[in-house]
Amino acid sequence: MEVQIMNLTLNRAFAVRDRWSLEASGTFEEGVHLVSGDVGSGKSTLALMMAGLFPLSGGSIGKTEIRSCMLSLQFPELHITGHTVNEECASWGTSADEILGVAGLRGKEDVSPFSLSRGELKRLQLACIFSNDYDLLLLDEPFSSLDCTEKAKVCTIIGQKSGITIIFTHEQEILPRVLRIWEIVDGVLNDCGRPPGAYTHWHHAPPLITWLEAHGLAPVNLSPEDVAEAACRIQE
């Protein structure tokens, strides 16, 4: 009996908006993937396509062994359904106390989510999403509105998730370890490959990683720990 391996495959998936277009091919296997690109390049549209929420103009998207999917959009307001923080937590079917602890919002159970700061609301949104497991987790700008400490926490949680996690982001400083790097250039999704070899093909690589790679000190991956280890070799 043939074993089916979890993956999402883009077969020349094509989308058009007026004069703008995006074409994507490639296979996303289980693990964490990073998709980068300029503002307006199509990262959010690609996330919507993968979630089945944006109609394709051509091609196809195949899913193998993917039975659950979650899309986290950049703006947390779009995810809120509860009148209070407690109701919002309860709507996800997980312990509100657990979510509030992760989000750092204990004591604000009875306030409206829309009375929270943008950073607090983002923490609430992500904590609710991370309270469940999904075969396919699509995170559009998960680091927006978060400080460095919270970004690092998000990276740790992402690294502990099973299934396929795809991050669409402009973030350049605090990132998790990833299986593969992708980027959108001139309307086409490019597979840069796996770190560290991917850096030479990655137009949107963070400046520090580009500098380290140019000096023969390429970090083995993208996490702050990996980058710090590579930077420390300068003194050796």
Residue pairs with C-beta under 8 A, 6 or more apart in sequence:
4 64
4 65
5 29
5 30
5 64
5 65
6 29
6 30
6 64
6 65
6 66
6 135
6 163
6 164
7 27
7 28
7 29
7 30
7 63
7 64
7 65
7 66
7 164
8 27
8 28
8 50
8 61
8 62
8 63
8 64
8 66
8 136
8 164
9 26
9 27
9 28
9 61
9 62
9 63
9 64
10 24
10 25
10 26
10 27
10 28
10 50
10 59
10 61
10 189
11 25
11 59
11 60
11 61
11 62
12 23
12 24
12 25
12 58
12 59
12 60
13 23
13 24
13 25
13 49
13 56
13 58
13 59
13 60
13 61
14 21
14 22
14 23
14 24
14 56
14 57
14 58
14 59
15 21
15 22
15 42
15 45
15 46
15 49
15 54
15 55
15 56
15 57
16 57
17 45
20 40
20 42
20 187
21 57
21 187
22 41
22 42
22 45
22 46
22 184
22 187
22 188
22 189
23 59
23 187
23 188
23 189
24 46
24 49
24 59
24 188
24 189
25 59
25 189
26 182
26 189
26 191
28 164
28 166
28 180
29 164
29 179
29 180
30 162
30 163
30 164
31 164
31 165
31 178
31 179
31 180
32 158
32 159
32 161
32 165
32 166
32 167
32 176
32 177
32 178
32 179
33 164
33 165
33 166
33 167
33 178
33 179
33 180
33 181
33 182
34 167
34 169
34 175
34 178
34 180
34 181
34 182
34 222
35 43
35 46
35 166
35 167
35 168
35 169
35 182
35 183
35 184
35 189
36 43
36 168
36 169
36 170
36 181
36 182
36 183
36 184
36 202
36 204
37 43
37 183
37 184
37 185
37 204
38 184
38 204
39 170
41 184
41 185
41 187
42 184
42 187
43 140
43 168
43 169
43 184
44 73
44 74
44 140
44 168
45 54
46 168
46 184
46 189
47 71
47 73
47 138
47 140
47 166
47 168
48 54
48 71
49 56
49 61
50 61
50 71
50 136
50 138
50 166
51 69
51 71
51 138
52 61
52 69
53 71
63 136
65 135
66 135
66 136
66 163
66 164
67 135
68 133
68 134
68 135
68 136
69 134
69 135
69 136
69 137
69 138
70 129
70 132
70 134
70 136
70 137
70 138
71 138
71 140
72 79
72 125
72 126
72 129
72 137
72 138
72 139
72 140
72 142
73 79
73 140
74 140
74 141
74 144
76 118
76 121
76 122
76 124
76 125
76 145
77 114
77 121
79 125
79 128
79 129
80 88
80 113
80 114
80 121
80 125
81 88
81 91
82 88
82 89
82 90
82 91
82 113
83 112
84 109
84 110
84 111
84 112
84 113
85 100
85 105
85 108
85 109
85 110
85 111
85 112
85 113
85 116
85 124
86 96
86 109
86 110
88 113
88 124
88 128
89 95
89 96
89 99
89 100
89 124
89 128
90 96
91 128
92 99
92 128
92 129
92 131
92 132
93 132
94 128
94 131
94 132
95 131
96 109
97 106
98 131
99 124
99 127
99 128
99 131
100 106
100 108
100 109
100 127
102 123
102 127
102 130
102 131
103 120
103 123
103 124
103 126
103 127
104 120
104 123
105 116
105 120
105 123
105 124
108 116
108 120
113 121
113 124
114 121
116 124
118 145
119 145
119 146
119 147
119 150
121 145
122 144
122 145
122 146
123 146
123 150
126 142
126 154
126 157
129 137
130 157
130 161
133 161
133 162
133 163
134 163
135 163
135 164
136 163
136 164
136 166
137 161
137 163
137 164
137 165
137 166
138 166
138 168
139 158
139 165
139 166
139 167
139 168
139 169
140 168
140 169
141 168
141 169
141 170
141 171
142 154
142 158
142 167
142 169
143 151
143 154
143 169
143 171
143 174
146 154
148 173
148 174
151 171
151 173
151 174
152 174
152 224
154 176
155 174
155 175
155 176
155 223
155 224
156 176
158 165
158 167
158 176
159 176
159 177
159 223
167 175
167 176
167 178
169 175
172 206
172 207
173 206
174 224
175 206
175 222
175 223
176 222
176 223
177 221
177 222
177 223
177 226
178 195
178 221
178 222
179 194
180 191
180 192
180 193
180 194
180 198
181 192
181 193
181 194
181 195
181 198
181 202
182 189
182 190
182 191
182 192
183 189
183 190
183 192
183 202
183 203
183 204
184 190
185 203
190 201
192 198
192 199
192 201
192 202
193 201
195 219
195 220
195 221
195 222
196 213
196 218
196 219
196 220
196 221
199 205
199 209
199 210
199 213
199 218
200 213
205 213
208 227
208 231
209 218
209 219
209 222
209 227
212 218
212 219
212 227
212 230
212 231
215 234
217 230
217 231
217 233
217 234
218 230
219 226
219 227
219 229
219 230
220 226
220 229
220 230
